[in-house]
């Protein structure tokens, strides 16, 4: 679109220049035939040509400004499209509709024998990770997405209808330092698990893969 608009502006400018040159050429013989007695008319005509030249220069300036304006609009459009695509990609990842790779945390949770962790424990953990900037989360290879739900029936925990058993492996891709600090703050998830006697290991991984929704 940008190329087409610039082409027509340049083409219009070329036509104006050609017409002015042709007009000037047809007037030159007339000036030569005028002679000394018509010098005033010659001066008037030259003044008219200068005025037309100034007018043409102003038109050229307007055309150049229009080209710059069109280029700027095109650049803004490209920046907008790039920003929009990045935002769409981000939300696709957050909703679990798109697989994602990158650095993140592996959180190994091993309860004591016959110990049952409540569903609220995992909900709190997931919320802490989202709050720390996680881009994707999975529990025992089950992606947590926009339509995921955690449910507990007796001693059994399920994620979106799929039973999950201990030990639990929670994976989260995102800013590792922030995510780790969120879990290790005083009174945070790590301290709560230690109080309950749950074995907890938090490891930083540089290359993790969390697939789109469903089982990985």
N, C-alpha and C positions, 0 to 999 in steps of 0.2 A: 504494500500500500504506500509506504514511504517513497519508494523508488518511482512509482507511477506518478505521484503528486509532484515530486521534484522534476521529473521529465517534462510534464506539461508546463510548469512554471518556466523552465529553461527554454522550452520551445516557444512560448509566448514572447519571452524576452528576445529571442533570435528574430522573430518576425518583426518586432518593433524596430530593432536595429537595421534590418534589411530595408524596411520602408523608409526609414530616415535617410539612409544612404542613397536610395533611388531618388528620393525627393531632392536631396542636395545636388545630385548629378544633373537633374533636369533644370535646376535653377542656375547652375554655373554658366552655361552659354548665354542666358539672358543677362547676367551680370556683365559679361564681356561685351555685349552689344549696347549696353546702356550709355557708356561714354561719360565725359566730365560733366555734361549738363545734368545728368541724373544721379549725381553722387549722393544727394540726400536720400533718394529712393534706395540706393545701394546700402547706405548706412542703416536705413530703417529695416531693410530686409535682413542684413547681418544681425541686427539687434533681435529680430524675430527668431532667427536661427539660434542665437545664443539662449533665448528664452526657452525654445523647444529643447535645446541641449540640456539646460538646467532641469526642465521638466522630466526629460528622459532619465537623467541621473537620479532624480528623486524616485522615479518609478523603479529603477534598478535597485535603489536602496530599499524600497518597500519589498521588492521581490526577494532580495537577500534576507531581509528580516523574516519574511514569510517562510523561506526555506529553513532558516534557523529555528523558527517556531515549530515547524512541522517535525524537524529532527528532534527537538526537545520533547514534543508530545509523544513521538515514537519511542524515545528512550524511557519516558515515564511509563508508557504502556508496557514496555519490556520489563522494567523494574517491578511494576504492579503484578504482571503475570508470574514473574519469578517468585515474588513474595507470596502470591496466592498459592502457587504450586507447593512451596515449602510448608505453608500452613496446612494445606490439604494432606500432604505426606505426614506431617506431625500428628494430625488428628486420626488418620488411618492407623498409625502405629498405636496411639493411645487407646483407640477403640478395639484394638486387637484384630483389625482387618488386614494388617500388613505385617509380614515378618521383619525382624530388625536384628542387626548385628552391632556389636560394639563392646566397650568395656563396661563392667558392672560388678555386682556382688553375688556370691554364692553363699546362702545361709542354710547351714545344716542344723536341723532341730531334731534332737533325739530325746523323747520323754523317758522317764524311768519306767520299769516294768509295771504293767497294768495302770500306768498313769494316762489319764485322758485330758487332752488339751481342748479347751472350749473353742467353739467357732469364733467367739469374740476375740480370742488370741490372734487368730489369723486375719480377721477383719482389721484389728488394730495395726498389725504388721503391714498389711497392704496399704492402709491409709497413711502410715508413716512413710512408706516408700514413695507413694504418689506425692506426698508433701515434700519429700526430699528431691523431687525432680525426676523420678523414674520414668522412662519412656515405655518400658514394657516389663511385665511381671508374669512369672509362671510359678505354679506350685506343683511339685511332682510331675513336671512336664505338661501341665495343663494350663494353657494361657488364660490369664485374667483379662477379659475384654469388657465391652460395653454391656453385653447381655449375660455375663457370668454371675453366678450366685453361689454362696457358700451355705451349706445346710448341715445340721447335726441331728442325728437320730440315735439316741442312746450313746453308745461309745463310738459310733461310726460317723466319720466326717466325709461329706461329698462336695465336689465342686462341679456345679452345673450337671448334677445327676451322676457324676463319676466318683466312685468311692476312692478315697486316698488313705493310705496307711502310713504309720510311722516306720522308719524315720522319714522326716519331711525334708525335701530339698526345695528351697525357695530361691528363684533366680530373678535378678532385677538388673536391667540395663539402664545406665544413667551416670550422672556425675559421682564417681566412686567415693571421693573424699566426703562429699556432702551426705551421701546415703549412709556411709559408715558412721559419720558423726551423729546423724539423727538416731541411729540404733544404739549408740554407745553413750548418749547423754545421761546424766544422773536421773534415775527414775524412769529411764526409757526401756525399750523392749529387752535389751540385753540384761539389764538388772532385774527385770521382772522374771525372766526365765531362770536366772541364777537363784533367785529367791525360791522358786518353785522346784528347784533341783533338776531342771531340764538342761541337758548338755547342748550347748550352743557354740557353733563355729561360724565365724564370718570371714570369708576369703575374698580378696580382690582378684578378678579375672580380666585380662586385657582383651580377650577375644571370645565373646559369648554369642550364641545364636538363640533367639527366641522366635519360633515360627508363628504364623498367623493362628487365629483361634482354633481350638481343638487340641487334640493330643499331638505332641511333637514326636 
